[in-house]
Every structure is written in structure tokens, then in C-alpha cells.
Amino acid sequence: MLRPLALAILLAFTQAASAQLPAPVSQLLFDVNIPEDAMSALVLRGDTALLSHLAERPLNPASTMKVLTTMVALDQLGPAFRGRTELRSAASMSGDVLRGDMVLRGGADADFSGDVLERMLQSLRNQGIRKIDGRLVLDRQLFNPARPDIGAPQFDESPEAYTNVIPDALMVNKNMLELDLRSTGGKVEAVAWPALDGVTISSAMTLVDADCGSWANGWKQPDVQRDRLGKITVLLKGSFPKFCAKSYRVNVLDRQDYLDRLFRATWKRLGGVLAGDTIEAASPPATRLLAEHVSRALPDIVRDYNKSSDNTLARTVFLTLGSLEADPVVGSRALAVIPGETTAARAERTVRDWMRAHAIDDTGLVLENGSGLSRIERISAMQMGGVLQAGLRSNWSPEFLSSLPIAAVDGTLRKRLGDSPAAQRARLKTGTLRNVVAVAGYVRDASGQQCVVVAMINSELIGNGKGRAVLDALVDWVARSGVAPVQLP
């Protein structure tokens, strides 16, 4: 297997010879008026560079940046890594009363949900606890800052969308409210799940004659109103088609409100009483564990976020790289602590150290959150190719490859390349932003050899599927290349 350093030397000699884009790709670029210099591409078959077109130039990779986050996480945290949520207390018991605070401590548990919280609270009831005669302490201190969402600039015009949720170490249900919207009886009825203490949904949406399939055209970001007693009303705005039923998830509540009210509603439903207020703080020393939940193992999490391109899960794993020590079984070293360093900065150090350890030059790499939901993240096709080659050599190569979408089968590639020989043979992470399309992964050629394929286009002209068609043409070209095996009679 070619080492990344040797790869760089090889490509330096082959750049001129292999810079010409394949004819189907060049023709499509010409047809849709996208300049060739808006595209970067690298195709490797074993030790041979089949194509290197502006491969050393860093571009915005969109969600293909998740490939880098995934590979570093598997190597540094290990495939057995799991996030954790804990209920802890230092208080004593008196009958069925806990005489003090209850701490809910977050540990980057990607699977922490309302159902999980209910099971944890039922465990408290099973231990004989009925009343918590103290405060609820929410501990998000695993990440620095504990609330990275506060003050963060809005990414696009839909801050309430799940795509844009910024994680913290104690997120439950990804902070989402699931709305059941139905237009019956001349008005829009709206019901939200989960039920939250003191939170109601109200609709001011106007009914219109429109196709139910285009209901989102009339959607507007809801208003969140709080009265003097602390009760919250989520007011839905915009328009909604007549005779229509849809479900939509929104992130509109402050996560302190969300978790506090979910905890209280669930605890009350189980027959419990919480006497004190809710605060956000670090866990006090000398607490004892009362209940816990651990997430699925890391390979399951990375498969979830790569297949569906889930930004929130990927950002959680990226921050975990900067907050937790590695799995001791893997033997990765921990980073030195720099006072005041943010978790994101520490995660970036982890990624860059991993790249250098694999002889991948990190010059020009720009990391923001590791998910690709960024206007500033940059990586070159050369660097991404080195990451993908490291993926093939890794002890965790099966876990890594199985996380990538399969052409014409699942994930973000489910409806792509169905008429190509790449169908069922290509495993590629996709990336899409307003002015970015990208793919990064593996494609088997006609002879069955595994090829590394990376391609990115940064252009305002990629819309209406034009950029995606160019990338699919490149993948199809790779799948058709090579010599097909001779069929014996």
C-alpha cells in the first residue's frame, strides 16, 4: 500500500500527465458552464494516480469533512467507545426523600432521549426515591464552553431545523420538538412531542389552497413566548395547506428549558416530586452514581451520521475528540492540557496530530466543527485521499467502510448512480452546500480493484443537480475503468 508521503511525491511527477479530466466530466462541465478550475479531483488505483486535477488546492468539502472526523475518531477513541449520561447525588436519604440536589451529568451520549431519561428516572423510583428535596443540577461541563450554541451565528435562514442544531454534552432528543400538524375543521391543529412541563403549542397559521407536498413553502420560524409565570407558548406562523397532515421537527426552545421541563414532566408522571429549582453547574465532588445510560458503540454512531449526513451527531463526535481520553485498549496518547483551550480547538489539535502521524501534510486544512456544515472549512483532495488510504490500512477499516453510503442502495446515495456500474460497488460520503458538491470514498473499477475517489466543486453554478451530475459522471468513469475479468465458458 502506498504511503501518503510517497503518494505526494508520485503525484508531483504525474500531475501534468494526469491533470486532464475524463471526457464525460469535461463535457458536462462545459454543458452547464462550470469552469474546470472550480473542480478538484483525485483518483487512485493502488499505487497509481489515475487522475489528479488541482488535487493540492484546499476547497470547501461540505459534509465529506465527516470522513476525516470519522477516521480520527475510530483511531483515537476506539470502536468500543460509548458516550454516557449519569444521575448522581451527594445527598443522604431519609425515607423516600433525597435530602439534597440531583445531578444530571452529560457525557456526549448521542443516544440520550426522552425514553432513556424515563428509564433512568424509573430506576430512581425503584430505589425508593419519591421526592428530591433539592435542586436539579444540569452538568454540561464536559465541553468548553458548556453551551457552544449561545452566541453562535445563524448558519442559514432555518435556525430551527435539525440540520443546524449545535450539540452540547447533555442534549436530550437533540433538543427537538416533533410537531404533528393537521388542517381540519377550518384550522390548523398542532400537537407536540414530547410533552414538556409548562409548554403549549398554539397556531396562528393561515389555511391556503395549496399542494400538501409543498407545505414547507408557507412555513415561518415560530415565535417562543414566555409569560410572567414562566409558562412557554410556541406560536406557529405562516400558512398551511387545507386537508393536509405533516410532521416536522423544530429546535426552538432553549435547551435549559427543554431539559428542565422534560425532567419535571417525566418525574411527575412517575409519581415523583422535585422541590427545588434547576441550575446549570459542574457536578460537586464525592457524588454517588444512582442511574446511568451508555450510548451505542462508536461504529454505530458514525454509521448513523455518515449514511444520513447528520451534522449534529458528527459535531458531537468531533467535540468528543477534544474532551475525552482515548480508549486505553487502543493505546492512543492523550493531548497535553492547555488552560482555557476550547474543546473545539483541542479537537482540532487531535485531528492535526493524527494527520501528521500518518504523514498527511495538514497545510491549508481549516477545521471549524468537523461536520462540513461550515462556510470556512477547507481540505484538499490530496489530504482527503491520504485519509481514505489510511482508512484502508486501519485496524478499523471494516467499521470505517461500513459507515459510508452505498451507491443506489442507502443513505444519501440511495437515489444516485442506479444506472451505473458503480451501483452497489461504490461507497462514498457526499457533501452539499449552496455552492458546494463533493464526494469522497471508494469505487471498485471494472476489474474489481478498489479505487480512492475524491472530488469537490466550489461554484455558484452547481444548482439544480448540475454539480451532482458532474460528480456522478466521474464516479461512473472510475467504475467503468480498468479491464473487466474474462468470463470463462
LUMKE-874056 format. One line per field, with one value per residue (C-alpha): residue number from 1; residue in three letters; chain; x, y, z. Coordinates in nm, 4 decimals. Layout:
BEGIN
seq: [NUM/...]
type: [ALA/...]
mol: [A/...]
x: [X/...]
y: [Y/...]
z: [Z/...]
END
This chain:
BEGIN
seq: [1/2/3/4/5/6/7/8/9/10/11/12/13/14/15/16/17/18/19/20/21/22/23/24/25/26/27/28/29/30/31/32/33/34/35/36/37/38/39/40/41/42/43/44/45/46/47/48/49/50/51/52/53/54/55/56/57/58/59/60/61/62/63/64/65/66/67/68/69/70/71/72/73/74/75/76/77/78/79/80/81/82/83/84/85/86/87/88/89/90/91/92/93/94/95/96/97/98/99/100/101/102/103/104/105/106/107/108/109/110/111/112/113/114/115/116/117/118/119/120/121/122/123/124/125/126/127/128/129/130/131/132/133/134/135/136/137/138/139/140/141/142/143/144/145/146/147/148/149/150/151/152/153/154/155/156/157/158/159/160/161/162/163/164/165/166/167/168/169/170/171/172/173/174/175/176/177/178/179/180/181/182/183/184/185/186/187/188/189/190/191/192/193/194/195/196/197/198/199/200/201/202/203/204/205/206/207/208/209/210/211/212/213/214/215/216/217/218/219/220/221/222/223/224/225/226/227/228/229/230/231/232/233/234/235/236/237/238/239/240/241/242/243/244/245/246/247/248/249/250/251/252/253/254/255/256/257/258/259/260/261/262/263/264/265/266/267/268/269/270/271/272/273/274/275/276/277/278/279/280/281/282/283/284/285/286/287/288/289/290/291/292/293/294/295/296/297/298/299/300/301/302/303/304/305/306/307/308/309/310/311/312/313/314/315/316/317/318/319/320/321/322/323/324/325/326/327/328/329/330/331/332/333/334/335/336/337/338/339/340/341/342/343/344/345/346/347/348/349/350/351/352/353/354/355/356/357/358/359/360/361/362/363/364/365/366/367/368/369/370/371/372/373/374/375/376/377/378/379/380/381/382/383/384/385/386/387/388/389/390/391/392/393/394/395/396/397/398/399/400/401/402/403/404/405/406/407/408/409/410/411/412/413/414/415/416/417/418/419/420/421/422/423/424/425/426/427/428/429/430/431/432/433/434/435/436/437/438/439/440/441/442/443/444/445/446/447/448/449/450/451/452/453/454/455/456/457/458/459/460/461/462/463/464/465/466/467/468/469/470/471/472/473/474/475/476/477/478/479/480/481/482/483/484/485/486/487/488/489]
type: [MET/LEU/ARG/PRO/LEU/ALA/LEU/ALA/ILE/LEU/LEU/ALA/PHE/THR/GLN/ALA/ALA/SER/ALA/GLN/LEU/PRO/ALA/PRO/VAL/SER/GLN/LEU/LEU/PHE/ASP/VAL/ASN/ILE/PRO/GLU/ASP/ALA/MET/SER/ALA/LEU/VAL/LEU/ARG/GLY/ASP/THR/ALA/LEU/LEU/SER/HIS/LEU/ALA/GLU/ARG/PRO/LEU/ASN/PRO/ALA/SER/THR/MET/LYS/VAL/LEU/THR/THR/MET/VAL/ALA/LEU/ASP/GLN/LEU/GLY/PRO/ALA/PHE/ARG/GLY/ARG/THR/GLU/LEU/ARG/SER/ALA/ALA/SER/MET/SER/GLY/ASP/VAL/LEU/ARG/GLY/ASP/MET/VAL/LEU/ARG/GLY/GLY/ALA/ASP/ALA/ASP/PHE/SER/GLY/ASP/VAL/LEU/GLU/ARG/MET/LEU/GLN/SER/LEU/ARG/ASN/GLN/GLY/ILE/ARG/LYS/ILE/ASP/GLY/ARG/LEU/VAL/LEU/ASP/ARG/GLN/LEU/PHE/ASN/PRO/ALA/ARG/PRO/ASP/ILE/GLY/ALA/PRO/GLN/PHE/ASP/GLU/SER/PRO/GLU/ALA/TYR/THR/ASN/VAL/ILE/PRO/ASP/ALA/LEU/MET/VAL/ASN/LYS/ASN/MET/LEU/GLU/LEU/ASP/LEU/ARG/SER/THR/GLY/GLY/LYS/VAL/GLU/ALA/VAL/ALA/TRP/PRO/ALA/LEU/ASP/GLY/VAL/THR/ILE/SER/SER/ALA/MET/THR/LEU/VAL/ASP/ALA/ASP/CYS/GLY/SER/TRP/ALA/ASN/GLY/TRP/LYS/GLN/PRO/ASP/VAL/GLN/ARG/ASP/ARG/LEU/GLY/LYS/ILE/THR/VAL/LEU/LEU/LYS/GLY/SER/PHE/PRO/LYS/PHE/CYS/ALA/LYS/SER/TYR/ARG/VAL/ASN/VAL/LEU/ASP/ARG/GLN/ASP/TYR/LEU/ASP/ARG/LEU/PHE/ARG/ALA/THR/TRP/LYS/ARG/LEU/GLY/GLY/VAL/LEU/ALA/GLY/ASP/THR/ILE/GLU/ALA/ALA/SER/PRO/PRO/ALA/THR/ARG/LEU/LEU/ALA/GLU/HIS/VAL/SER/ARG/ALA/LEU/PRO/ASP/ILE/VAL/ARG/ASP/TYR/ASN/LYS/SER/SER/ASP/ASN/THR/LEU/ALA/ARG/THR/VAL/PHE/LEU/THR/LEU/GLY/SER/LEU/GLU/ALA/ASP/PRO/VAL/VAL/GLY/SER/ARG/ALA/LEU/ALA/VAL/ILE/PRO/GLY/GLU/THR/THR/ALA/ALA/ARG/ALA/GLU/ARG/THR/VAL/ARG/ASP/TRP/MET/ARG/ALA/HIS/ALA/ILE/ASP/ASP/THR/GLY/LEU/VAL/LEU/GLU/ASN/GLY/SER/GLY/LEU/SER/ARG/ILE/GLU/ARG/ILE/SER/ALA/MET/GLN/MET/GLY/GLY/VAL/LEU/GLN/ALA/GLY/LEU/ARG/SER/ASN/TRP/SER/PRO/GLU/PHE/LEU/SER/SER/LEU/PRO/ILE/ALA/ALA/VAL/ASP/GLY/THR/LEU/ARG/LYS/ARG/LEU/GLY/ASP/SER/PRO/ALA/ALA/GLN/ARG/ALA/ARG/LEU/LYS/THR/GLY/THR/LEU/ARG/ASN/VAL/VAL/ALA/VAL/ALA/GLY/TYR/VAL/ARG/ASP/ALA/SER/GLY/GLN/GLN/CYS/VAL/VAL/VAL/ALA/MET/ILE/ASN/SER/GLU/LEU/ILE/GLY/ASN/GLY/LYS/GLY/ARG/ALA/VAL/LEU/ASP/ALA/LEU/VAL/ASP/TRP/VAL/ALA/ARG/SER/GLY/VAL/ALA/PRO/VAL/GLN/LEU/PRO]
mol: [A/A/A/A/A/A/A/A/A/A/A/A/A/A/A/A/A/A/A/A/A/A/A/A/A/A/A/A/A/A/A/A/A/A/A/A/A/A/A/A/A/A/A/A/A/A/A/A/A/A/A/A/A/A/A/A/A/A/A/A/A/A/A/A/A/A/A/A/A/A/A/A/A/A/A/A/A/A/A/A/A/A/A/A/A/A/A/A/A/A/A/A/A/A/A/A/A/A/A/A/A/A/A/A/A/A/A/A/A/A/A/A/A/A/A/A/A/A/A/A/A/A/A/A/A/A/A/A/A/A/A/A/A/A/A/A/A/A/A/A/A/A/A/A/A/A/A/A/A/A/A/A/A/A/A/A/A/A/A/A/A/A/A/A/A/A/A/A/A/A/A/A/A/A/A/A/A/A/A/A/A/A/A/A/A/A/A/A/A/A/A/A/A/A/A/A/A/A/A/A/A/A/A/A/A/A/A/A/A/A/A/A/A/A/A/A/A/A/A/A/A/A/A/A/A/A/A/A/A/A/A/A/A/A/A/A/A/A/A/A/A/A/A/A/A/A/A/A/A/A/A/A/A/A/A/A/A/A/A/A/A/A/A/A/A/A/A/A/A/A/A/A/A/A/A/A/A/A/A/A/A/A/A/A/A/A/A/A/A/A/A/A/A/A/A/A/A/A/A/A/A/A/A/A/A/A/A/A/A/A/A/A/A/A/A/A/A/A/A/A/A/A/A/A/A/A/A/A/A/A/A/A/A/A/A/A/A/A/A/A/A/A/A/A/A/A/A/A/A/A/A/A/A/A/A/A/A/A/A/A/A/A/A/A/A/A/A/A/A/A/A/A/A/A/A/A/A/A/A/A/A/A/A/A/A/A/A/A/A/A/A/A/A/A/A/A/A/A/A/A/A/A/A/A/A/A/A/A/A/A/A/A/A/A/A/A/A/A/A/A/A/A/A/A/A/A/A/A/A/A/A/A/A/A/A/A/A/A/A/A/A/A/A/A/A/A/A/A/A/A/A/A/A/A/A/A/A/A/A/A/A/A/A/A/A/A/A/A/A/A/A/A/A/A/A/A/A/A/A/A/A/A/A/A/A/A/A/A/A]
x: [0.0000/0.1335/0.2222/0.0821/0.4313/0.5203/0.1830/0.2689/0.5991/0.4294/0.1619/0.4212/0.5620/0.2280/0.0335/0.0938/0.0226/-0.2963/-0.4440/-0.6789/-1.0315/-1.2119/-1.4048/-1.7539/-1.6699/-1.5199/-1.8182/-2.0687/-1.8768/-1.8803/-2.2507/-2.3511/-2.0973/-1.8986/-1.5288/-1.2885/-1.0843/-1.3872/-1.3330/-1.0666/-1.0362/-0.8127/-0.8476/-0.6034/-0.5889/-0.3434/-0.0103/-0.1221/-0.2730/-0.5352/-0.6352/-0.5045/-0.6786/-0.5899/-0.5705/-0.3414/-0.5786/-0.7898/-1.1624/-1.4779/-1.5658/-1.9149/-2.0156/-1.7307/-1.5352/-1.7133/-1.4752/-1.1834/-1.3744/-1.4793/-1.1342/-0.9682/-1.2445/-1.2177/-0.8395/-0.8244/-1.1332/-1.1557/-1.4523/-1.5657/-1.6121/-1.9554/-2.0949/-2.2517/-2.5265/-2.5385/-2.7737/-2.5658/-2.6111/-2.4150/-2.7335/-2.8484/-3.1785/-3.4483/-3.7296/-3.8304/-3.6816/-3.3430/-3.2258/-3.0340/-2.9557/-2.9870/-2.7186/-2.7781/-2.4303/-2.3733/-2.1020/-2.1610/-2.4250/-2.5531/-2.8489/-2.9809/-3.3563/-3.6790/-3.7303/-3.3811/-3.4471/-3.7702/-3.5910/-3.3250/-3.5879/-3.7804/-3.4577/-3.4653/-3.8230/-3.7211/-3.4562/-3.7295/-3.6779/-4.0025/-3.9074/-3.5931/-3.5709/-3.3178/-3.2291/-3.1822/-2.8226/-2.7566/-2.3868/-2.2748/-1.9161/-1.7580/-1.7387/-1.5784/-1.7789/-2.0582/-2.3120/-2.1455/-2.4843/-2.5067/-2.3955/-2.3243/-2.4106/-2.7070/-2.5868/-2.8815/-3.2416/-3.3654/-3.2082/-3.4927/-3.4039/-3.2365/-2.9547/-2.8370/-2.8515/-2.5264/-2.4587/-2.3646/-2.2621/-2.6135/-2.8534/-3.1776/-3.3820/-3.1343/-3.3461/-3.6167/-3.9913/-4.1808/-4.4917/-4.7939/-4.9695/-5.3209/-5.5612/-5.9096/-6.2265/-6.1086/-5.7945/-5.4523/-5.4289/-5.0810/-4.9624/-4.6022/-4.3963/-4.2541/-4.4864/-4.2948/-4.3997/-4.5493/-4.5067/-4.8012/-4.8290/-5.0518/-5.1179/-5.1649/-5.1104/-5.3374/-5.5066/-5.4443/-5.5338/-5.2038/-5.0493/-4.9781/-4.6419/-4.5288/-4.6438/-4.2946/-4.3236/-4.5529/-4.3548/-4.2123/-3.9916/-4.2154/-4.2225/-4.1480/-4.3348/-4.2850/-4.5377/-4.4674/-4.5343/-4.2709/-4.5116/-4.3991/-4.6090/-4.4660/-4.6620/-4.6643/-4.6751/-4.7060/-4.9520/-5.0521/-5.2466/-5.6067/-5.6723/-5.3087/-5.1230/-4.7480/-4.4872/-4.1937/-3.9187/-3.8073/-3.5365/-3.6975/-3.6634/-3.3596/-3.2085/-3.2126/-3.5905/-3.6277/-3.4405/-3.5725/-3.9339/-3.8905/-3.7344/-4.0150/-4.2949/-4.1447/-4.0652/-4.4161/-4.5713/-4.3726/-4.5076/-4.2029/-4.1669/-3.8878/-3.8811/-3.6045/-3.5115/-3.2982/-2.9474/-2.6586/-2.3316/-2.0490/-2.1087/-1.9995/-1.7274/-1.7985/-2.1297/-2.2507/-2.3928/-2.7684/-2.8516/-2.6736/-2.7107/-2.4423/-2.4823/-2.4319/-2.0702/-1.8881/-1.9157/-2.2954/-2.2857/-2.0522/-2.2611/-2.5692/-2.4148/-2.2323/-2.5252/-2.7718/-2.5154/-2.6260/-2.4364/-2.5293/-2.4002/-2.0798/-2.0205/-2.0749/-1.8080/-1.5709/-1.6057/-1.5646/-1.2192/-1.1277/-1.2921/-1.2387/-0.9312/-0.8862/-0.9851/-0.6920/-0.7231/-0.6297/-0.3316/-0.3624/-0.1917/-0.3893/-0.3236/-0.1484/-0.3920/-0.3723/-0.5516/-0.8559/-0.8434/-1.1837/-1.2947/-1.3159/-0.9548/-0.8408/-1.0297/-0.8541/-0.5166/-0.6143/-0.7035/-0.3859/-0.1670/-0.3349/-0.2765/0.0916/0.1328/0.0031/0.2367/-0.0513/0.0502/-0.2117/-0.1102/-0.4203/-0.6590/-0.9283/-1.1495/-1.4493/-1.6768/-1.5747/-1.9149/-1.8755/-2.1666/-1.9373/-1.8534/-1.4867/-1.3787/-1.1201/-0.9339/-0.7565/-0.8360/-0.4772/-0.5319/-0.8676/-0.7085/-0.4479/-0.7250/-0.9028/-0.5824/-0.5287/-0.8818/-0.7917/-0.4867/-0.6585/-0.7428/-1.0924/-1.1228/-1.4390/-1.6115/-1.4995/-1.6104/-1.9431/-2.0304/-2.0236/-2.3362/-2.3598/-2.4451/-2.8069/-2.8636/-2.8796/-2.8133/-2.7511/-2.6577/-2.9809/-3.1176/-2.7885/-2.5924/-2.8606/-2.7860/-2.4100/-2.1782/-2.0936/-2.4296/-2.3728/-1.9942/-1.9222/-1.9069/-1.8957/-1.9613/-2.1465/-2.1393/-2.3735/-2.3966/-2.5439/-2.2271/-2.0527/-2.0904/-1.8411/-1.7823/-1.5101/-1.4722/-1.4142/-1.5233/-1.4485/-1.3430/-1.4373/-1.1722/-1.2888/-0.9956/-1.0685/-1.0065/-0.9892/-1.2050/-1.2242/-1.3925/-1.5146/-1.6760/-1.6995/-1.9190/-2.2426/-2.3392/-2.3890/-2.7615/-3.0482/-2.8392/-2.5740/-2.2788/-2.4021/-2.4301/-2.0646/-1.9525/-2.1686/-2.0079/-1.6645/-1.7701/-1.9226/-1.5966/-1.3971/-1.6371/-1.6025/-1.2229/-0.9808/-1.0022/-1.3042/-1.2211/-1.2672/-1.5696/-1.4800/-1.7164]
y: [0.0000/0.3420/0.5656/0.9229/1.0760/0.8578/0.9465/1.3153/1.2500/1.0334/1.2908/1.5647/1.3695/1.2588/1.5850/1.7127/1.3775/1.3078/1.6583/1.6146/1.5444/1.2488/1.3427/1.2766/1.5016/1.7801/1.7729/1.8012/2.0894/2.2651/2.1973/2.3522/2.6359/2.5356/2.6174/2.3252/2.5170/2.5136/2.1395/1.9421/1.5662/1.2760/0.9106/0.6454/0.2798/0.1165/0.2963/0.4620/0.8070/0.7746/1.1381/1.4393/1.7633/2.0592/1.7993/2.0051/2.3043/2.3247/2.3620/2.3602/1.9875/2.0264/1.7046/1.4969/1.6514/1.3888/1.1326/1.2940/1.3190/0.9538/0.8144/1.0097/0.9161/0.5441/0.5533/0.7831/0.6879/0.3273/0.1272/0.0359/0.3991/0.4947/0.8220/0.8266/1.0053/0.9807/1.0664/1.1362/1.2827/1.3515/1.3811/1.1390/0.9515/0.9930/0.7500/0.8143/1.1647/1.2569/1.5414/1.7447/1.8061/1.5643/1.5942/1.5012/1.4824/1.4714/1.2662/1.3200/1.0467/1.0587/0.8335/1.0297/1.0575/1.1132/0.7372/0.6949/0.9685/0.7987/0.4673/0.6424/0.8170/0.4912/0.3473/0.6217/0.5291/0.1624/0.2630/0.4131/0.7797/0.9729/1.3303/1.5206/1.7835/1.9940/2.1317/1.9699/2.0356/2.0043/1.9372/2.0122/2.0866/1.8125/2.0643/2.4074/2.6214/2.4167/2.5875/2.6306/2.7242/3.0515/3.3434/3.1234/3.2969/3.1678/2.9435/2.9931/3.1087/2.7984/2.8029/2.5850/2.2959/1.9837/2.0237/2.3310/2.2037/2.2758/1.9967/2.0131/1.7314/1.6889/1.7002/1.5076/1.4310/1.6601/1.9396/1.8772/1.9195/1.6956/1.8756/1.6895/1.9382/1.8721/2.1082/2.0005/2.1879/2.5109/2.5493/2.4007/2.1650/2.1212/1.8687/1.8459/1.5556/1.5157/1.6712/1.9401/2.0921/2.4380/2.4350/2.4644/2.4865/2.7482/2.8014/3.1305/2.9619/3.0582/2.7848/2.8103/2.6191/2.4512/2.1110/1.9301/1.8220/2.1852/2.2752/2.3933/2.6881/2.8585/2.7722/3.0518/3.0264/3.0025/3.2596/3.1479/3.3476/3.3292/3.4751/3.6205/3.2821/3.1123/2.9264/2.8994/2.9155/2.8140/3.0128/2.8639/3.1144/3.1195/2.9242/2.5597/2.3734/2.2699/1.8990/1.8274/1.6350/1.6610/1.6049/1.8402/1.8627/2.2014/2.3311/2.6411/2.6042/2.6949/2.3617/2.4575/2.4999/2.1846/1.9500/2.1062/2.0781/1.7286/1.6098/1.7591/1.6264/1.2765/1.2685/1.3872/1.1220/0.8570/0.9853/1.1862/1.5341/1.7850/2.0612/2.2922/2.4989/2.3881/2.5253/2.4626/2.3822/2.1337/1.8215/1.8637/1.6312/1.2974/1.2195/0.8620/0.7086/0.6402/0.5628/0.5713/0.5212/0.4450/0.5073/0.2604/0.1969/0.4460/0.2440/0.2612/0.6370/0.7135/0.4925/0.6925/1.0280/0.9289/0.7464/1.0306/1.3145/1.4055/1.7223/1.7211/1.3684/1.4403/1.7602/1.5686/1.3144/1.5925/1.7687/1.4347/1.4127/1.7224/1.6310/1.2668/1.0499/0.7786/0.4166/0.2651/-0.0558/0.1384/0.2974/0.6448/0.9189/1.1978/1.5618/1.7939/2.0276/2.3962/2.6155/2.7908/2.6000/2.5363/2.1812/2.2549/2.3796/2.0702/1.8502/2.0275/1.9559/1.5903/1.5787/1.7550/1.5322/1.2253/1.3538/1.4236/1.0805/0.9366/1.1571/1.3692/1.7333/1.9478/2.2738/2.4588/2.2485/2.4602/2.2987/2.4576/2.1813/1.8629/1.8119/2.0199/2.2478/2.5437/2.8221/2.8229/2.4568/2.3595/2.0417/1.9358/1.6283/1.5198/1.5368/1.3614/1.0932/1.0368/0.9986/0.7434/0.5463/0.5461/0.4121/0.1115/0.0368/0.0959/-0.1825/-0.0375/-0.0387/-0.2580/-0.0188/0.2813/0.1462/0.0221/0.3759/0.5157/0.5335/0.2681/0.3846/0.3114/0.1307/0.3523/0.6832/0.9948/0.7780/0.5791/0.7519/0.8080/0.6070/0.3424/0.3047/0.2971/0.0004/0.1936/0.0869/-0.1326/-0.1063/0.2500/0.3629/0.7410/1.0181/1.3002/1.6709/1.9506/2.3199/2.6072/2.6392/2.3078/1.9487/1.6776/1.3031/1.1110/0.7368/0.4183/0.2890/-0.0568/-0.0470/-0.2944/-0.5419/-0.5225/-0.3153/-0.0634/0.2978/0.6024/0.8818/1.2418/1.5262/1.8704/2.1548/2.5024/2.7178/2.9146/2.7316/2.3827/2.4205/2.2124/1.8964/2.0211/1.9777/1.6421/1.5150/1.6040/1.4104/1.1122/1.1140/1.0930/0.8024/0.6264/0.6759/0.5176/0.2223/0.1600/0.1930/-0.0999/-0.4334/-0.6465/-1.0078/-1.2608/-1.4801/-1.8479/-2.0661]
z: [0.0000/-0.0969/0.1968/0.1879/0.1739/-0.1241/-0.2737/-0.2629/-0.4406/-0.7034/-0.7749/-0.8110/-1.1095/-1.2530/-1.2061/-1.5588/-1.7211/-1.5283/-1.4937/-1.7898/-1.6679/-1.8270/-2.1394/-1.9893/-1.6938/-1.9053/-2.1399/-1.8554/-1.7001/-2.0374/-2.0900/-1.7553/-1.7798/-1.4691/-1.5195/-1.4829/-1.2263/-0.9919/-0.9541/-0.7703/-0.8190/-0.7237/-0.8273/-0.7056/-0.8004/-0.5626/-0.6152/-0.9382/-0.9698/-1.2442/-1.2095/-1.0218/-1.1124/-0.8845/-0.6069/-0.3822/-0.3638/-0.0460/-0.1152/0.0934/0.1229/0.2744/0.4537/0.3139/0.6039/0.8145/0.6595/0.8430/1.1718/1.1444/1.0714/1.3544/1.5994/1.5247/1.5647/1.8686/2.0701/1.9559/1.8252/2.1771/2.2817/2.4177/2.5459/2.8925/3.0862/3.4672/3.7526/4.0628/4.4099/4.7252/4.9324/5.2002/5.2054/5.4661/5.3981/5.0390/5.0335/4.8860/5.1106/4.8524/4.4869/4.1979/3.9285/3.5655/3.4105/3.0368/2.8701/2.4964/2.4859/2.1271/2.2170/2.5165/2.4597/2.6477/2.6696/2.8151/3.0713/3.1732/3.2303/3.4384/3.6484/3.6895/3.8302/4.0958/4.1827/4.2009/4.4558/4.6731/4.5874/4.5624/4.6492/4.5543/4.8281/4.6424/4.3027/3.9652/3.8551/3.4833/3.4204/3.0631/3.1633/2.9523/2.6661/2.6910/2.6502/2.8053/2.5792/2.2388/2.0933/2.2864/2.0722/1.7705/1.4418/1.2458/0.9600/0.7257/0.7178/0.9075/1.2552/1.3868/1.1516/1.2903/1.0382/1.2278/1.5878/1.7718/2.0241/2.3891/2.6224/2.7689/2.4784/2.5044/2.1916/2.0094/2.1677/1.9074/1.9354/1.6949/1.5659/1.4352/1.2051/1.0727/0.8952/0.9949/1.0770/0.9170/1.1303/1.1895/1.4872/1.6310/1.8890/2.0108/2.1390/2.3960/2.6493/2.8408/3.1705/3.1133/2.7329/2.4926/2.1145/1.9531/1.5833/1.4012/1.0639/0.7763/0.5733/0.1988/-0.1164/-0.1927/-0.2527/0.0747/-0.0663/-0.0831/0.2670/0.3683/0.1279/0.3769/0.6895/0.9030/1.2091/1.5198/1.7976/2.1541/2.4161/2.7944/3.0385/3.3832/3.5468/3.3313/3.1053/2.7422/2.4265/2.0898/1.8319/1.4811/1.1948/0.8184/0.6052/0.5761/0.3026/0.3598/0.4173/0.4944/0.7662/0.8208/1.0912/1.1379/1.3994/1.5258/1.7574/1.9079/2.2862/2.4899/2.5925/2.9615/2.9381/2.7303/2.9622/3.2834/3.1693/3.0265/3.3525/3.5627/3.3400/3.3357/3.7089/3.7928/3.5672/3.7575/4.0883/4.1862/4.3371/4.2633/4.5241/4.4029/4.1002/3.8067/3.7658/3.5298/3.7073/3.7425/3.9493/4.3114/4.4409/4.6056/4.4382/4.4030/4.0881/4.1028/3.7402/3.4055/3.0337/2.7762/2.4058/2.1268/2.0344/1.8126/1.4867/1.5140/1.5718/1.2798/1.0521/1.1518/1.0735/0.7559/0.5962/0.6608/0.6831/1.0357/1.1306/1.4986/1.5608/1.3677/1.5651/1.8887/1.7912/1.6819/2.0188/2.1953/2.0349/2.2321/2.5600/2.6464/2.6794/2.4220/2.4741/2.6686/2.4643/2.1518/2.3229/2.1711/2.3653/2.5285/2.4389/2.6790/2.8547/2.7606/3.0189/2.8738/2.5451/2.3927/2.3255/1.9516/1.9488/2.1351/1.8877/1.6023/1.7648/1.7886/1.4183/1.3057/1.5224/1.3721/1.0188/1.0830/1.2401/0.9108/0.7024/0.5711/0.5352/0.7123/0.5412/0.4235/0.6331/0.8004/1.0657/1.2325/1.3612/1.1778/1.0145/0.6991/0.7937/0.7522/0.5103/0.6111/0.6391/0.3784/0.2826/-0.0360/-0.2421/-0.1735/0.2027/0.1807/-0.0352/0.2362/0.4944/0.2753/0.2209/0.5975/0.6265/0.4145/0.6321/0.9654/1.2092/1.1961/0.8175/0.8199/1.0612/0.8558/0.5187/0.6527/0.7639/0.4091/0.1894/-0.0849/-0.4364/-0.5339/-0.2015/0.1063/0.2766/0.0694/-0.2313/-0.2303/-0.5422/-0.7240/-0.9816/-1.0215/-1.3940/-1.3454/-1.2823/-0.9645/-0.8213/-0.5149/-0.5778/-0.4630/-0.1008/-0.0907/0.1575/-0.0132/0.0618/-0.0351/0.0486/-0.1502/-0.3605/-0.2857/-0.4012/-0.3124/-0.2855/-0.1046/-0.0682/-0.2633/-0.6038/-0.7460/-1.1098/-1.3834/-1.2664/-0.9043/-0.7761/-0.5026/-0.6095/-0.3846/-0.5277/-0.4064/-0.5964/-0.4947/-0.6883/-0.5356/-0.7604/-0.7549/-1.0768/-0.9278/-0.8582/-0.9980/-0.9825/-1.2285/-0.9944/-0.8695/-1.2284/-1.2889/-0.9802/-1.0741/-1.4187/-1.2554/-1.0319/-1.3323/-1.5275/-1.2448/-1.2213/-1.5966/-1.5978/-1.5786/-1.7542/-1.6797/-1.5918/-1.8693/-1.8214/-1.8541/-2.0615]
END
